[in-house]
Protein backbone atom coordinates (compact mmCIF):
# COMPACT_ATOMS: atom_id res chain seq x y z
CA UNK A 1 0.00 0.00 0.00
CA UNK A 2 1.42 3.40 -0.98
CA UNK A 3 2.28 5.97 1.64
CA UNK A 4 0.46 9.32 1.41
CA UNK A 5 3.46 11.31 0.23
CA UNK A 6 4.19 8.70 -2.43
CA UNK A 7 0.62 8.88 -3.67
CA UNK A 8 0.77 12.66 -3.98
CA UNK A 9 3.94 12.37 -6.05
CA UNK A 10 2.35 9.75 -8.30
CA UNK A 11 -0.71 11.95 -8.85
CA UNK A 12 1.49 14.90 -9.82
CA UNK A 13 3.52 12.82 -12.29
CA UNK A 14 0.43 11.22 -13.82
CA UNK A 15 -1.19 14.59 -14.42
CA UNK A 16 2.05 16.15 -15.65
CA UNK A 17 2.68 13.38 -18.17
CA UNK A 18 -0.87 12.59 -19.21
CA UNK A 19 -2.69 13.80 -22.27
CA UNK A 20 -5.50 16.22 -21.54
CA UNK A 21 -8.57 14.51 -22.94
CA UNK A 22 -10.72 17.20 -24.53
CA UNK A 23 -12.87 15.18 -26.89
CA UNK A 24 -16.57 14.73 -26.20
CA UNK A 25 -17.60 11.72 -24.16
CA UNK A 26 -20.92 9.81 -24.17
CA UNK A 27 -23.54 11.14 -21.80
CA UNK A 28 -25.33 8.53 -19.67
CA UNK A 29 -28.57 7.48 -21.35
CA UNK A 30 -30.56 6.89 -18.17
CA UNK A 31 -32.23 9.24 -15.74
CA UNK A 32 -30.08 10.23 -12.79
CA UNK A 33 -31.66 8.03 -10.12
CA UNK A 34 -28.90 5.99 -8.43
CA UNK A 35 -29.90 3.05 -6.29
CA UNK A 36 -29.23 3.15 -2.55
CA UNK A 37 -28.56 0.73 0.28
CA UNK A 38 -28.48 1.00 4.08
CA UNK A 39 -25.31 -0.61 5.48
CA UNK A 40 -25.99 -2.05 8.94
CA UNK A 41 -23.45 -2.85 11.59
CA UNK A 42 -22.40 -6.48 12.02
CA UNK A 43 -23.39 -7.93 15.37
CA UNK A 44 -20.69 -10.61 15.52
CA UNK A 45 -17.22 -11.27 14.10
CA UNK A 46 -17.34 -12.02 10.38
CA UNK A 47 -15.26 -14.87 8.98
CA UNK A 48 -14.38 -14.00 5.39
CA UNK A 49 -14.76 -17.34 3.61
CA UNK A 50 -17.50 -16.68 1.06
CA UNK A 51 -20.07 -18.74 2.97
CA UNK A 52 -22.13 -15.82 4.37
CA UNK A 53 -23.39 -17.98 7.22
CA UNK A 54 -23.15 -15.49 10.11
CA UNK A 55 -26.39 -14.26 11.63
CA UNK A 56 -25.65 -10.71 10.53
CA UNK A 57 -25.26 -11.77 6.91
CA UNK A 58 -28.50 -13.72 7.04
CA UNK A 59 -30.29 -10.68 8.46
CA UNK A 60 -28.82 -8.18 6.00
CA UNK A 61 -30.99 -7.27 3.03
CA UNK A 62 -29.99 -8.09 -0.53
CA UNK A 63 -29.71 -5.27 -3.04
CA UNK A 64 -31.99 -5.19 -6.02
CA UNK A 65 -31.08 -7.70 -8.71
CA UNK A 66 -28.39 -6.40 -11.05
CA UNK A 67 -29.41 -4.90 -14.38
CA UNK A 68 -27.58 -4.32 -17.65
CA UNK A 69 -24.96 -1.59 -17.40
CA UNK A 70 -26.94 0.54 -19.88
CA UNK A 71 -30.18 0.08 -17.97
CA UNK A 72 -33.58 -0.95 -19.29
CA UNK A 73 -32.72 -0.17 -22.92
CA UNK A 74 -30.81 -3.48 -22.95
CA UNK A 75 -32.12 -7.02 -22.27
CA UNK A 76 -32.30 -8.14 -18.65
CA UNK A 77 -29.35 -10.24 -17.41
CA UNK A 78 -29.52 -13.96 -18.12
CA UNK A 79 -28.47 -14.84 -14.56
CA UNK A 80 -29.34 -13.26 -11.24
CA UNK A 81 -26.75 -11.25 -9.30
CA UNK A 82 -27.27 -9.45 -6.02
CA UNK A 83 -25.14 -8.06 -3.21
CA UNK A 84 -25.28 -7.07 0.46
CA UNK A 85 -23.07 -5.08 2.83
CA UNK A 86 -22.13 -4.79 6.51
CA UNK A 87 -19.55 -2.92 8.58
CA UNK A 88 -17.83 -2.97 11.96
CA UNK A 89 -14.95 -1.11 13.61
CA UNK A 90 -12.35 -2.89 11.48
CA UNK A 91 -13.84 -3.55 8.05
CA UNK A 92 -16.33 -2.66 5.36
CA UNK A 93 -17.82 -5.95 4.14
CA UNK A 94 -19.26 -6.70 0.71
CA UNK A 95 -20.88 -9.99 -0.29
CA UNK A 96 -22.53 -11.13 -3.50
CA UNK A 97 -24.37 -14.10 -4.96
CA UNK A 98 -23.81 -14.87 -8.64
CA UNK A 99 -26.17 -17.38 -10.22
CA UNK A 100 -24.15 -19.46 -12.68
CA UNK A 101 -24.93 -22.83 -14.32
CA UNK A 102 -21.33 -23.23 -15.56
CA UNK A 103 -18.78 -21.96 -13.07
CA UNK A 104 -15.29 -21.52 -14.48
CA UNK A 105 -12.08 -19.54 -14.00
CA UNK A 106 -8.57 -19.50 -15.44
CA UNK A 107 -6.58 -16.68 -13.83
CA UNK A 108 -4.54 -17.44 -10.72
CA UNK A 109 -2.07 -14.56 -10.23
CA UNK A 110 -2.87 -11.48 -8.18
CA UNK A 111 -3.39 -8.43 -10.37
CA UNK A 112 -4.08 -10.48 -13.48
CA UNK A 113 -6.68 -8.71 -15.63
CA UNK A 114 -9.53 -10.51 -13.93
CA UNK A 115 -12.35 -9.44 -16.25
CA UNK A 116 -10.88 -11.75 -18.88
CA UNK A 117 -12.70 -14.35 -16.74
CA UNK A 118 -16.24 -14.10 -15.43
CA UNK A 119 -15.83 -11.86 -12.42
CA UNK A 120 -17.34 -9.71 -9.67
CA UNK A 121 -16.19 -6.11 -9.32
CA UNK A 122 -16.46 -3.43 -6.61
CA UNK A 123 -15.95 0.32 -7.12
CA UNK A 124 -15.74 2.64 -4.10
CA UNK A 125 -15.52 6.45 -3.99
CA UNK A 126 -16.12 7.41 -0.34
CA UNK A 127 -16.39 11.19 -0.81
CA UNK A 128 -18.12 11.08 -4.19
CA UNK A 129 -15.80 13.58 -5.89
CA UNK A 130 -15.22 11.10 -8.80
CA UNK A 131 -11.45 11.14 -8.24
CA UNK A 132 -9.25 8.80 -6.19
CA UNK A 133 -11.38 5.70 -6.00
CA UNK A 134 -10.79 1.98 -5.57
CA UNK A 135 -11.54 -0.79 -8.05
CA UNK A 136 -11.52 -4.42 -6.96
CA UNK A 137 -12.13 -7.54 -9.07
CA UNK A 138 -12.23 -11.24 -8.24
CA UNK A 139 -12.97 -14.48 -10.07
CA UNK A 140 -14.29 -17.85 -8.91
CA UNK A 141 -10.75 -18.93 -7.94
CA UNK A 142 -10.66 -16.00 -5.49
CA UNK A 143 -7.90 -14.41 -7.57
CA UNK A 144 -8.04 -10.67 -6.98
CA UNK A 145 -7.05 -7.49 -8.77
CA UNK A 146 -7.05 -4.29 -6.70
CA UNK A 147 -6.13 -0.93 -8.15
CA UNK A 148 -6.48 2.74 -7.45
CA UNK A 149 -7.82 5.23 -9.97
CA UNK A 150 -6.42 8.75 -9.68
CA UNK A 151 -9.13 9.95 -12.06
CA UNK A 152 -11.48 8.27 -14.54
CA UNK A 153 -9.78 7.23 -17.77
CA UNK A 154 -11.81 9.86 -19.66
CA UNK A 155 -9.79 12.59 -17.88
CA UNK A 156 -6.32 11.07 -17.52
CA UNK A 157 -4.93 8.57 -20.01
CA UNK A 158 -2.90 6.59 -17.47
CA UNK A 159 -5.18 6.98 -14.49
CA UNK A 160 -4.81 3.56 -12.84
CA UNK A 161 -2.14 2.46 -10.36
CA UNK A 162 -2.02 -1.26 -11.16
CA UNK A 163 0.62 -2.03 -8.55
CA UNK A 164 -1.58 -0.73 -5.75
CA UNK A 165 -2.33 -3.47 -3.18
CA UNK A 166 -4.75 -3.02 -0.32
CA UNK A 167 -2.94 -4.02 2.85
CA UNK A 168 -5.07 -6.21 5.10
CA UNK A 169 -7.66 -7.02 2.43
CA UNK A 170 -9.59 -10.27 2.93
CA UNK A 171 -11.65 -12.17 0.37
CA UNK A 172 -13.33 -15.55 0.03
CA UNK A 173 -15.38 -17.57 -2.46
CA UNK A 174 -17.77 -20.47 -1.99
CA UNK A 175 -18.71 -22.60 -4.99
CA UNK A 176 -22.17 -24.16 -5.10
CA UNK A 177 -21.37 -26.81 -7.67
CA UNK A 178 -18.02 -27.61 -9.25
CA UNK A 179 -15.56 -25.29 -10.93
CA UNK A 180 -14.20 -25.99 -14.43
CA UNK A 181 -16.22 -29.19 -14.81
CA UNK A 182 -18.38 -29.12 -17.95
CA UNK A 183 -21.35 -31.42 -18.06
CA UNK A 184 -22.78 -30.83 -14.60
CA UNK A 185 -25.27 -28.19 -13.47
CA UNK A 186 -23.88 -25.62 -11.04
CA UNK A 187 -26.00 -23.31 -8.92
CA UNK A 188 -24.04 -20.18 -8.00
CA UNK A 189 -20.91 -18.83 -6.39
CA UNK A 190 -20.87 -16.43 -3.48
CA UNK A 191 -18.11 -13.96 -2.69
CA UNK A 192 -17.14 -12.06 0.43
CA UNK A 193 -14.69 -9.16 0.72
CA UNK A 194 -13.47 -7.21 3.76
CA UNK A 195 -11.86 -3.80 3.18
CA UNK A 196 -9.94 -2.48 6.23
CA UNK A 197 -10.82 1.13 6.94
CA UNK A 198 -7.23 2.28 6.52
CA UNK A 199 -7.49 1.25 2.85
CA UNK A 200 -9.44 4.47 2.32
CA UNK A 201 -7.17 6.87 4.20
CA UNK A 202 -5.28 7.90 1.08
CA UNK A 203 -8.36 8.64 -1.00
CA UNK A 204 -10.72 10.50 1.31
CA UNK A 205 -11.06 12.70 4.36
CA UNK A 206 -14.37 11.07 5.29
CA UNK A 207 -14.79 9.54 8.74
CA UNK A 208 -13.03 6.16 9.04
CA UNK A 209 -14.83 4.14 10.30
CA UNK A 210 -17.95 6.02 9.17
CA UNK A 211 -20.25 7.77 11.56
CA UNK A 212 -23.96 7.10 11.73
CA UNK A 213 -25.62 8.56 8.64
CA UNK A 214 -22.47 8.98 6.51
CA UNK A 215 -23.03 8.37 2.79
CA UNK A 216 -20.58 6.99 0.22
CA UNK A 217 -20.74 6.24 -3.52
CA UNK A 218 -20.30 2.65 -4.65
CA UNK A 219 -21.19 0.31 -7.47
CA UNK A 220 -20.82 -3.34 -8.37
CA UNK A 221 -20.31 -4.99 -11.73
CA UNK A 222 -20.41 -8.54 -13.01
CA UNK A 223 -18.65 -9.53 -16.23
CA UNK A 224 -20.14 -12.60 -17.94
CA UNK A 225 -18.76 -14.18 -21.12
CA UNK A 226 -20.67 -16.46 -23.48
CA UNK A 227 -18.96 -19.86 -23.46
CA UNK A 228 -19.09 -23.29 -25.05
CA UNK A 229 -17.39 -26.59 -24.23
CA UNK A 230 -14.43 -27.67 -26.34
CA UNK A 231 -12.12 -30.57 -25.45
CA UNK A 232 -13.93 -30.79 -22.11
CA UNK A 233 -13.07 -27.16 -21.26
CA UNK A 234 -15.04 -23.95 -21.18
CA UNK A 235 -13.99 -21.59 -23.98
CA UNK A 236 -15.33 -18.22 -25.06
CA UNK A 237 -17.54 -18.34 -28.11
CA UNK A 238 -15.83 -16.73 -31.10
CA UNK A 239 -17.61 -14.34 -33.44
CA UNK A 240 -16.79 -15.70 -36.92
CA UNK A 241 -16.94 -12.21 -38.42
CA UNK A 242 -14.23 -10.80 -36.14
CA UNK A 243 -12.33 -13.89 -35.06
CA UNK A 244 -12.59 -12.62 -31.48
CA UNK A 245 -14.86 -13.57 -28.58
CA UNK A 246 -18.27 -11.96 -28.52
CA UNK A 247 -18.36 -8.90 -26.23
CA UNK A 248 -18.91 -9.69 -22.59
CA UNK A 249 -22.11 -8.88 -20.74
CA UNK A 250 -21.82 -6.21 -18.07
CA UNK A 251 -24.39 -6.40 -15.29
CA UNK A 252 -24.41 -3.83 -12.51
CA UNK A 253 -26.23 -2.83 -9.35
CA UNK A 254 -26.90 0.82 -10.25
CA UNK A 255 -27.13 1.35 -14.03
CA UNK A 256 -24.50 3.54 -15.66
CA UNK A 257 -26.40 4.45 -18.82
CA UNK A 258 -23.19 3.90 -20.79
CA UNK A 259 -20.88 0.88 -21.22
CA UNK A 260 -18.27 2.24 -18.86
CA UNK A 261 -17.98 1.69 -15.11
CA UNK A 262 -15.71 4.70 -14.80
CA UNK A 263 -18.53 7.22 -14.50
CA UNK A 264 -18.47 7.46 -10.69
CA UNK A 265 -21.22 10.09 -10.76
CA UNK A 266 -23.62 7.30 -11.78
CA UNK A 267 -22.78 4.91 -8.93
CA UNK A 268 -25.20 4.09 -6.15
CA UNK A 269 -25.32 5.55 -2.66
CA UNK A 270 -24.78 3.70 0.59
CA UNK A 271 -25.70 5.04 4.01
CA UNK A 272 -24.03 3.68 7.14
CA UNK A 273 -26.06 3.11 10.29
CA UNK A 274 -24.97 2.01 13.74
CA UNK A 275 -28.09 -0.15 13.93
CA UNK A 276 -27.63 -3.85 13.30
CA UNK A 277 -29.54 -5.65 10.59
CA UNK A 278 -31.82 -7.00 13.32
CA UNK A 279 -33.00 -3.43 13.94
CA UNK A 280 -33.32 -2.37 10.33
CA UNK A 281 -33.07 1.22 9.19
CA UNK A 282 -34.79 1.91 5.89
CA UNK A 283 -34.89 5.69 5.61
CA UNK A 284 -32.77 7.26 2.88
CA UNK A 285 -33.02 10.75 1.43
CA UNK A 286 -30.98 12.18 -1.41
CA UNK A 287 -29.26 15.35 -0.31
CA UNK A 288 -30.24 18.39 -2.36
CA UNK A 289 -26.58 18.95 -3.01
CA UNK A 290 -26.52 15.81 -5.16
CA UNK A 291 -28.89 17.49 -7.62
CA UNK A 292 -26.52 20.46 -7.74
CA UNK A 293 -23.60 18.12 -8.41
CA UNK A 294 -25.56 16.41 -11.17
CA UNK A 295 -26.30 19.74 -12.86
CA UNK A 296 -22.61 20.64 -12.73
CA UNK A 297 -21.87 17.26 -14.28
CA UNK A 298 -24.08 18.31 -17.21
CA UNK A 299 -21.88 21.39 -17.53
CA UNK A 300 -18.84 19.09 -17.58
CA UNK A 301 -20.29 16.89 -20.37
CA UNK A 302 -21.30 19.96 -22.38
CA UNK A 303 -17.91 21.64 -21.97
CA UNK A 304 -16.23 18.52 -23.35
CA UNK A 305 -18.49 18.72 -26.40
CA UNK A 306 -17.90 22.45 -26.78
CA UNK A 307 -14.13 22.07 -26.53
CA UNK A 308 -14.07 19.40 -29.20
CA UNK A 309 -15.83 21.79 -31.60
CA UNK A 310 -14.11 25.04 -30.65
CA UNK A 311 -10.74 24.09 -29.09
CA UNK A 312 -11.56 26.16 -26.03
CA UNK A 313 -14.02 26.09 -23.14
CA UNK A 314 -17.20 28.15 -23.13
CA UNK A 315 -17.21 31.21 -20.87
CA UNK A 316 -21.01 31.51 -20.97
CA UNK A 317 -23.43 28.75 -19.97
CA UNK A 318 -25.81 29.93 -22.73
CA UNK A 319 -23.34 28.43 -25.22
CA UNK A 320 -23.70 24.96 -23.72
CA UNK A 321 -26.24 22.19 -24.22
CA UNK A 322 -27.41 21.89 -20.60
CA UNK A 323 -30.84 21.49 -18.97
CA UNK A 324 -32.89 24.49 -17.98
CA UNK A 325 -32.22 25.40 -14.36
CA UNK A 326 -32.62 28.02 -11.67
CA UNK A 327 -29.09 27.74 -10.29
CA UNK A 328 -26.97 30.87 -10.03
CA UNK A 329 -23.87 29.48 -11.68
CA UNK A 330 -20.63 31.35 -12.14
CA UNK A 331 -18.02 30.20 -14.62
CA UNK A 332 -14.41 31.22 -15.15
CA UNK A 333 -12.38 29.97 -18.10
CA UNK A 334 -9.08 30.04 -19.90
CA UNK A 335 -8.40 28.19 -23.12
CA UNK A 336 -7.64 24.92 -21.37
CA UNK A 337 -9.20 25.29 -17.91
CA UNK A 338 -12.50 26.26 -16.32
CA UNK A 339 -14.33 26.35 -13.01
CA UNK A 340 -18.11 26.30 -12.70
CA UNK A 341 -19.52 27.02 -9.26
CA UNK A 342 -22.94 27.14 -7.61
CA UNK A 343 -23.38 28.89 -4.29
CA UNK A 344 -25.18 26.94 -1.58
CA UNK A 345 -25.14 29.62 1.11
CA UNK A 346 -22.87 32.41 2.33
CA UNK A 347 -20.24 29.93 3.46
CA UNK A 348 -20.23 27.12 0.92
CA UNK A 349 -20.57 26.27 -2.74
CA UNK A 350 -20.14 23.34 -5.13
CA UNK A 351 -17.47 23.55 -7.82
CA UNK A 352 -16.50 21.44 -10.83
CA UNK A 353 -13.35 21.85 -12.92
CA UNK A 354 -12.31 20.73 -16.40
CA UNK A 355 -10.88 17.46 -15.03
CA UNK A 356 -14.29 16.48 -13.67
CA UNK A 357 -13.33 16.93 -10.01
CA UNK A 358 -16.37 18.04 -8.03
CA UNK A 359 -15.92 19.50 -4.57
CA UNK A 360 -17.82 21.25 -1.83
CA UNK A 361 -15.98 24.49 -1.08
CA UNK A 362 -16.25 25.80 2.47
CA UNK A 363 -15.15 29.34 3.19
Secondary structure as UniProt FT lines:
FT   HELIX           4..17
FT   STRAND          36..41
FT   HELIX           55..59
FT   STRAND          67..68
FT   TURN            69..70
FT   TURN            72..73
FT   STRAND          81..87
FT   STRAND          91..99
FT   TURN            110..111
FT   HELIX           114..116
FT   STRAND          119..125
FT   TURN            126..127
FT   STRAND          133..138
FT   TURN            140..141
FT   STRAND          144..149
FT   TURN            153..155
FT   TURN            157..158
FT   STRAND          160..161
FT   TURN            162..163
FT   TURN            167..168
FT   STRAND          170..176
FT   TURN            182..183
FT   STRAND          188..196
FT   HELIX           197..200
FT   TURN            201..203
FT   TURN            212..213
FT   STRAND          215..224
FT   STRAND          227..230
FT   TURN            231..232
FT   STRAND          233..236
FT   STRAND          238..239
FT   TURN            240..243
FT   STRAND          244..245
FT   STRAND          249..252
FT   HELIX           264..266
FT   STRAND          268..276
FT   TURN            277..278
FT   HELIX           288..310
FT   HELIX           317..319
FT   STRAND          329..333
FT   STRAND          338..345
FT   TURN            346..347
FT   STRAND          348..353
FT   TURN            354..355
FT   STRAND          358..362
//
